[in-house]
Amino acid sequence: HRNLRGMGEIVSLDGEFSKRYLAGTLTYKKPDFLMMDQTYRALGQIERQHIHAFIAFSYRFANYLDIKVDNRRNFSIGLEVQHINVANSASNGTYLLIDMPIFARYNTTDDLLNPTQGYSIVYQPHFFQSLEHGHQHFIKQRLTTTFYLPIWSKWFIFAGRLQFGSIAGARQRDIPLPVLFLGGSEDDLRGYRYLTVSPLNEHRKPFGGRSAIFLTAETRFRFTETIGVVPFADFGTVTFSELPTVDAKWFKSVGIGLRYFTFFG
């Protein structure tokens, strides 16, 4: 429902269903909240994941302020309450957390959908506090940089992505498994089973990690206005330590993607 109260507000209800994933989200968004280029968001979400690493049922309520500083810089700060139940995993448990997520991005790329030059830097800290155990609190941080180098105009682009992750302030067993770092997704280590890259227990279930490094390199070839091919290589490591380290087991995967460039994006 757009323009709900005559001031550009949006209320949206989104649902996603598959054999492994079920989610529903109700979102209210108010643009130009208190000042121009500042958006207020409120949402409620229910989510269930049934994957090899765990079965997790969670719900959360959240509020955010999204601020566009200029064409290159944007910032977000929020407050979330999450309830997470984890089963069939290497670390089962029930958690009630309050989280203050912050998102800061500096972006110089020439296109949000298909960048061919420039770079971006994203910093995402999350400050977690347990609402059941006052002494349990921790911070999860991710620093991600991407860059794009035009080797031959738009026809041959080299793209890279590097991410460092760290969780500090609590023992691993006090942190929900879905919050810990797990490699193997559409963004990192794409050759591996979904969210399974980390140290494993005796049943081959991932423990997750408190730190991670993920590196991706792609060569993007565009043969025509509509057809492109992308060979890629992913590297990464996930460890129990609070800080990322290169002195650990590294995983790697290689692959190739096919791109079709539509007229609308």
SULRA-V562297 format. One record per residue. N is the residue number from 1. SS is DSSP state (A for helix, B for strand, O for the rest). PSI is psi in whole degrees, -180 to 180 (999 if undefined). Layout:
{{N/SS/PSI} {N/SS/PSI}}
This chain:
{{1/O/110} {2/B/152} {3/O/47} {4/O/-45} {5/O/21} {6/O/11} {7/O/25} {8/O/11} {9/O/155} {10/B/131} {11/B/126} {12/B/146} {13/B/118} {14/B/139} {15/B/146} {16/B/133} {17/B/133} {18/O/178} {19/O/-33} {20/O/-13} {21/B/136} {22/B/129} {23/B/147} {24/B/135} {25/B/130} {26/B/123} {27/B/137} {28/B/130} {29/B/129} {30/B/113} {31/O/160} {32/O/47} {33/O/115} {34/O/-30} {35/O/163} {36/O/148} {37/O/28} {38/B/121} {39/B/136} {40/B/132} {41/B/137} {42/B/139} {43/B/155} {44/B/137} {45/B/139} {46/B/134} {47/B/140} {48/B/127} {49/B/131} {50/B/88} {51/O/176} {52/O/-38} {53/O/-34} {54/O/166} {55/B/120} {56/B/131} {57/B/127} {58/B/154} {59/B/151} {60/B/153} {61/B/135} {62/B/153} {63/B/141} {64/B/152} {65/B/119} {66/B/122} {67/B/123} {68/B/109} {69/O/-50} {70/O/-167} {71/O/-16} {72/O/-24} {73/B/132} {74/B/157} {75/B/147} {76/B/143} {77/B/142} {78/B/180} {79/B/123} {80/B/149} {81/B/127} {82/B/139} {83/B/124} {84/B/128} {85/B/124} {86/B/131} {87/B/169} {88/O/47} {89/O/179} {90/O/-11} {91/O/86} {92/O/159} {93/B/171} {94/B/134} {95/B/140} {96/B/115} {97/B/150} {98/B/138} {99/B/136} {100/B/96} {101/B/141} {102/B/140} {103/B/126} {104/B/130} {105/B/137} {106/B/122} {107/B/124} {108/O/8} {109/O/160} {110/O/-10} {111/O/131} {112/O/-33} {113/O/-39} {114/O/73} {115/O/142} {116/O/-11} {117/O/160} {118/B/-172} {119/B/166} {120/B/149} {121/B/127} {122/B/129} {123/B/127} {124/B/93} {125/B/143} {126/B/127} {127/B/109} {128/B/141} {129/B/129} {130/B/135} {131/O/-3} {132/O/-30} {133/O/106} {134/O/-26} {135/O/-6} {136/O/111} {137/B/150} {138/B/165} {139/B/131} {140/B/128} {141/B/142} {142/B/132} {143/B/120} {144/B/131} {145/B/139} {146/B/149} {147/B/155} {148/B/126} {149/B/116} {150/B/106} {151/B/-41} {152/B/86} {153/O/-137} {154/O/-2} {155/O/-20} {156/B/109} {157/B/134} {158/B/128} {159/B/140} {160/B/152} {161/B/131} {162/B/129} {163/B/133} {164/B/136} {165/B/147} {166/B/141} {167/B/124} {168/B/151} {169/O/-9} {170/O/158} {171/O/152} {172/A/-39} {173/A/-14} {174/A/2} {175/O/129} {176/O/139} {177/O/-41} {178/O/-17} {179/O/-28} {180/O/167} {181/B/131} {182/O/124} {183/B/159} {184/O/80} {185/O/-172} {186/O/-12} {187/O/-21} {188/O/145} {189/O/59} {190/O/-12} {191/O/-1} {192/O/160} {193/O/145} {194/O/122} {195/O/51} {196/O/-3} {197/B/108} {198/O/175} {199/O/144} {200/B/155} {201/O/-171} {202/O/-17} {203/O/14} {204/O/26} {205/O/137} {206/B/137} {207/O/-26} {208/O/171} {209/B/160} {210/O/-3} {211/B/158} {212/B/153} {213/B/129} {214/B/132} {215/B/133} {216/B/137} {217/B/133} {218/B/144} {219/B/114} {220/B/107} {221/B/132} {222/B/113} {223/O/-35} {224/O/-175} {225/O/-20} {226/O/-15} {227/B/133} {228/B/158} {229/B/140} {230/B/94} {231/B/142} {232/B/160} {233/B/131} {234/B/142} {235/B/151} {236/B/163} {237/B/142} {238/B/128} {239/B/168} {240/O/-20} {241/O/156} {242/O/-31} {243/O/144} {244/O/144} {245/O/144} {246/O/-13} {247/O/68} {248/O/176} {249/O/127} {250/O/141} {251/B/153} {252/B/151} {253/B/150} {254/B/155} {255/B/-173} {256/B/144} {257/B/153} {258/B/132} {259/B/138} {260/B/121} {261/O/111} {262/O/171} {263/O/-13} {264/O/2} {265/O/999}}
